[in-house]
Amino acid sequence: MESPPRGFRLIAISLRHYYPERWDGKGDKFSVRQHAEDLVSFIDELKVGPVFLVAHSRGGSVAVRTAQARPALVKKLVLMEGAFGPLLQKPAFGDDGPGLSPIAKAVKARFDQGDIDGGLELFSDRDTPGAWARQSEEDRQRRRDNAWTLIAGGSDYPVTCADLAGLRMPVLLMQGEKTSRRLASIVDATHKCLPSAERATIPEAGHGMNVMNPAGFEKVLVEFLSK
């Protein structure tokens, strides 16, 4: 955001209930379906024609639903380790259908007790033990600012293999070289559903590839968008 790639207009969207809003996890307006509707409206209001849509993790579901609803609005789609857990035979945290998984319930219990950092540690360490301890204070604060969004509405509108196969715009699947086995497996499954998609691995990076190796991430991103 500090230095957007030359030749591109970069817009980072804060969807409803994300920072800077201070949300307490209550209400029924935090969902993939709602966010996709919001994103369609936002792009429509830009009045700039089709856009490059770049989405990370849970945002991948929002982006796919947006592209499905209004394909003419999306010129190219970039999915950074989209959280499509149901594509796996044995879904894991937050991806196993309606309701909260056991780990999400444990995180919520900590949040309800006012122990935000304790809940965030459980969430961060679910794939990689010790991940919370290794995060910078800036990264931890980003998590605190969006704490309740991490366990709300993640699987209300799960993306299926048929959904992915139906996409007609160019798609790039990105993953971090050091991402967890589960997340790498989800990218593999995504590619099987969408074999026409390009694929790229960002070196020296995990799930947060754009933060862990911003130069490497930007290089791959710009090459794909510039074709």
Long-range contacts (C-beta under 8 A, 24 or more apart in sequence): 5-218, 5-221, 5-222, 7-226, 8-52, 8-222, 8-225, 9-48, 11-46, 13-39, 13-42, 15-39, 15-62, 17-148, 17-149, 17-152, 18-146, 18-149, 19-142, 19-145, 19-146, 20-145, 23-148, 23-149, 24-148, 25-108, 25-111, 25-148, 25-151, 25-152, 30-149, 30-152, 30-153, 31-153, 31-156, 31-157, 32-58, 32-61, 32-62, 32-65, 32-153, 32-154, 32-156, 32-157, 33-65, 33-156, 33-157, 34-153, 35-62, 36-62, 36-65, 36-66, 36-69, 36-157, 37-69, 39-63, 39-66, 40-66, 40-69, 40-70, 40-73, 43-70, 43-73, 44-70, 44-73, 49-75, 50-74, 50-75, 51-75, 52-76, 52-77, 52-78, 52-225, 53-77, 53-78, 54-78, 54-80, 54-221, 55-79, 55-80, 55-82, 56-80, 56-81, 56-210, 57-81, 57-82, 57-83, 57-207, 58-83, 58-154, 60-84, 60-159, 61-157, 61-158, 61-159, 64-159, 64-163, 64-164, 64-167, 65-157, 65-159, 67-167, 67-169, 68-163, 68-166, 68-167, 71-167, 71-168, 71-169, 74-169, 75-169, 76-169, 76-170, 76-171, 76-172, 76-224, 76-225, 77-167, 77-169, 77-170, 77-171, 77-172, 78-171, 78-172, 78-174, 78-221, 78-224, 78-225, 79-171, 79-172, 79-173, 79-174, 79-190, 80-174, 80-175, 80-209, 80-210, 81-174, 81-175, 81-176, 81-179, 81-183, 81-186, 81-187, 81-207, 81-209, 82-159, 82-173, 82-186, 82-187, 82-190, 83-154, 83-186, 84-158, 84-159, 84-164, 84-186, 84-189, 84-190, 85-155, 85-158, 85-186, 86-155, 86-158, 86-159, 86-160, 87-159, 87-160, 87-161, 87-186, 87-189, 87-190, 87-193, 88-182, 88-185, 88-186, 88-189, 92-182, 93-126, 93-127, 94-151, 94-154, 94-155, 95-154, 95-155, 95-158, 96-155, 97-155, 97-158, 98-155, 98-156, 100-151, 104-151, 107-150, 107-151, 108-151, 111-147, 111-148, 111-151, 116-144, 116-147, 117-144, 119-147, 120-144, 120-147, 120-150, 123-150, 123-151, 127-180, 127-182, 127-183, 127-207, 128-180, 128-206, 139-208, 139-211, 161-189, 161-192, 161-193, 162-193, 164-190, 164-193, 164-194, 165-193, 165-194, 167-194, 170-197, 170-198, 170-224, 170-227, 171-196, 171-197, 171-198, 172-197, 172-198, 172-199, 172-200, 172-220, 172-221, 172-224, 173-197, 173-198, 173-199, 173-200, 174-199, 174-200, 174-201, 174-202, 174-209, 174-217, 174-220, 174-221, 175-199, 175-200, 175-201, 175-202, 175-209, 176-201, 176-202, 176-205, 176-206, 176-207, 176-208, 176-209, 176-212, 176-213, 177-201, 177-202, 177-203, 177-204, 177-205, 177-206, 178-204, 178-205, 178-206, 179-205, 179-206, 179-207, 179-209, 180-206, 180-207, 183-207, 198-224, 200-224
